[in-house]
């Protein structure tokens, strides 16, 4: 559900840049094991009723509170509240976590001046451009582009970047599914049902499909990232390596595990380089067993 992520009096009729989903917020809060009272306190409220209102979509948090909410739940803001379109001046301010009053006070300008710039009525004086860009954590050219957008001027879309392999492979799997089975929420529900636990949320699936790197989607938690990819691979019936954009690293981790299991060196020593002869022998033996009898339980047995 879309909502106005800026101050109420600022351009309410314009399509908001972020989407808000109450049930997704509730799932993210529960996954982070954060009580409603704790989340309310993080945004400066003493009553958990404010969070109940958000989760039931009866009310919506102010735009400048979204970074606080995402940070408290340890979720990337672009995962929890996906962006729609480029940012204008009010969006830059909200993403930096400032109210109009706080931002104006921080750079010693009047709220009235900032409000008029955000509403597209009067451009910022040159003296305020650099201080505001610094306050918002933006480049000067980004701030000026945001100002042009606030005044209804066309702003060129950013140059497309290469999509992660995980996104491309995941999109290919989703494209093969019927439309009724291809929504992020349906995919997440299917993965979680197969896993018997909630290992991925719909907003995370959507973020992966949009092209967000998996490390951002899972807030740098490598265990959660690996479990989610395993679950997605199982749901789509493909190898984990087919989806993972770190396939090489996963293979190396498996090889290190085998080296430890068989108490042999993974890499050759001295000037030989490459894989050690002992590891090559183990891999050859395992491959021969797999080819002779794919159903044979070879795990746990040493080389012949």
N, C-alpha and C positions, 0 to 999 in steps of 0.2 A: 504494500500500500504506500502510495506516495504522500508526502506531507511537506509543508513549508519549513525548510531548515534554517530560515532566517528570522529576524525579528518580525513580529506580526505586521508592523506598519511598513515593512520594507517589501515592496513588489510582491504582494501575496498572489497576484494573478499569474505570475510567471512559473513555468514548470520547475519544480524543485530539483536541485542537483543530486539529492540522495534519496534513497527509498528506505522506508521504515517498515519492519515486519514484527509485530508484537509477539506472535508465537515463536519466531526465530530468536528474538531477544530472550524469551523465557528459557528456551532450550540452551542458549549460550550461557545464561546465568546459572542454570542447574549444572551444566557441564563444568563450569568453573567453581562449583560449590560455594556460590555467593548468595547469602540470604538477601531477601528484598530490603530488609532494614540496612544492610551494609551498602547496597547499591544506592539507596536513597541518601545515605549519609555521604557517599562519595560526591554527590551533586549538591550537597548542602541542605538536604531536607531531613527533618526529624521523623517523618511519617512514611511508612512503607506503602501507603495508599497511592502515592505518586507513581510507584513502579507498577502496582496493580493496574493503574489506568493506562500506562504505556503498553503493558503486555496484553491487555484486552482491547487496545487501540481506541479507547475512549478519549484519551488525551495523548499528546506527543511531547517529547522533550524539546527544549529550545535547541537550535542548531549548535550553539557554542558548548552544549553539554555532551554532544555525541562523542568527541574525543575522550572525555572523562569516562563515559560509560564503557567505551571500547577498551580503554586502558585498564579499567577495574576488572573487566572480564577477561583480560589478556587475549583479546581478539583484535586483529587488524581492522581498523575503522572501515576500510574498503571492502572487507568481507562482511562485517555485521551490517553496515549501511552502504550498500553499493551506490556508486556515483552515476548520475545521469547527466551527461553533458559537461562542458567546461565550467570553470569556476569564475564567478564575478567577484566584486569586492566583498560583498557580504559573505560569500562562501569562503573566501580566504580567511576572513576574520573568524568565522565559526569553526573552521577546521583547525585554527590555531588556539581555539578555546577561549576567545574573548567576547564579552558583550560589547555593544557599541560604547557604552560609558567607559568600560575598563580600557578598551583600545585607545580611545581618544585621550584619556587621562595619561596613559603610558607614554604617548608621544607629545603631550602638552598641546593638544589641539581641542577645539570644542566638539562636543558630540553632534551639535547642529551641523558643523562642517562635514563631519564624517557621514552623517545621515543623508545629507543632500548628495554627496558623491555616490553613496550606495543606491540611492533612488534614481540616479541618472539625471540630477538637476543641475549640479555644478561640479566641475572637475576639481580634483585635488590641486591645491597650490603645489608648485614644484618642491617647496621645502618639506612637504609631508611625504613625498613619494618614497624616498630612501628609508626614513625612519619606520614607516609602515611596512615596507617590504621586509626589513630586518625583524620587526616585531612578529610578522606572520611567518617567518622562515621561508620567504619566497624571493626569487630573483626580481630585480627591478623590471625586467621585461615582462615577467609574469604578472606583476602588479598592474603594469600599464595595460596589458592585454585584458586583465580582469576589469579594469576601469572602462575600457572600450565596450566590453560586453554589457556592463551596467548601463551604458548609454545606448544600447541597442545596436551597436556596430558589429559587423561580422568579424569573427576571429577565426583564423585558419586553424583547422584541426591539427593536433600534433602528428608528426610523422609516425607511421606505423612501425612497431618494433617486431623483431622476430618472436614468434610465439614459442613457449617451451614445448619440448617433445611430449610431455605429459598432456598438455592441452590438446595438441594435434591428435594424439592417439585416443584420448578420451572423446573428443568430438567425433572421431571416426566410428567409435563404438556406439555412441548415442545416435548417430545418423542411421544406424542399422535397426534401431528400435522403432516401434510404432509411436506416433506422436503422443498417445496416451501414457506411454511408459518412458518418455524422454525428459520429463521435467526434473529439475534438480531435487525437489522434495520427494518425488516418487523414487528416484535413483537412491537417494540417501536412505529412505525407508526400506528399500529392498536390500541394500548392503547391510544395514543394521539388523534386519530380520535374519539374514543368513548368518551374521556374526553372533547373534544372540545378545548383543549389547550395542549401545550407541557409540559408534566409532567415527561417524562423520555426520555433519548436519547439511541441510539443503543449501544454506548460504555458502558453505565451504565448497560444495560441488559446483555451485554457480560460479564462484570465484575462480576455481580451476578451469572451468569452461571459458570464462572470459579472458584467460591468459595470465592470471596472477601466478607468480612463482609459488611452488608448493611450500617453500620455507616461510613465506609470508602468510600463506593460508593457515598454516599450523603453528604460527608464532615461534618458529625455530625449534619446536619440540620434535626431534627426529624420530622418537619412538612412536608418537601419534601419527606422524607423517607416514612411516613405514607400515603401520597397522592399517591406516586408511587405504593406502595403495594396494595392500594385500586384499582388503575387503572389496575394493572396486574391481580388481582383477578377477576375484572369485565370482563376483556378481555378473560380470560380462563374459566369464568363461575363457579368459586369456591368461597368459603367463604374466607374472608381476613384472618381469623384465620388459614385456611389451609396452607397459604403461609408464614405467618409471623413467624419469629423465636422469636418473643416476644409476642406470643399469650396470655400468662398468664398476662403480663403487660397490654395489651389492655383490657382484661376482667376486671381486677381490676380498670382500668380507667373508664370503663363503669359503674361498680358498684358504684364507687365514685360519678359519675355523677347522677345516680339514687338516691343515698342517699341524694345528695344536692337537686335534683328536688322534692323529697317527704319530704324533711326536716326531715330526720330520721338519726339515727346513723348507720354507716356501721358495725362497730365491737361491739360485746357485751362488756358491762362494768363490772367492778368488777372481780370476779374470774371465770366468766362463760367461757370467751374465745370464739373464733370463730366469726361467723356472728351474728349480733343482731337479736332478735326475730322480730323486726319491719321490717328489711330488708328481712328476710325469708318470712314474710307475703306478702311483696310486690312482691317478686320473684314468690312465689306460685300463687298469683293472676294473674300475667302477664302470667305465664305458662298455667294456666287454660283457660284464654281468648284465648291464641294462639291455644290451642288444640280444643277449642269449635268452634272457627271461625278464621282461620289463616288470612283471609282477613280483619278482623275488625281493624280499626285504633285505637289502644289502647293508643298510645302515648298522653300524656297530661292529662290523666285521673288519678285520685287518686285511691288508693285501695278501693275496695268495702266495 
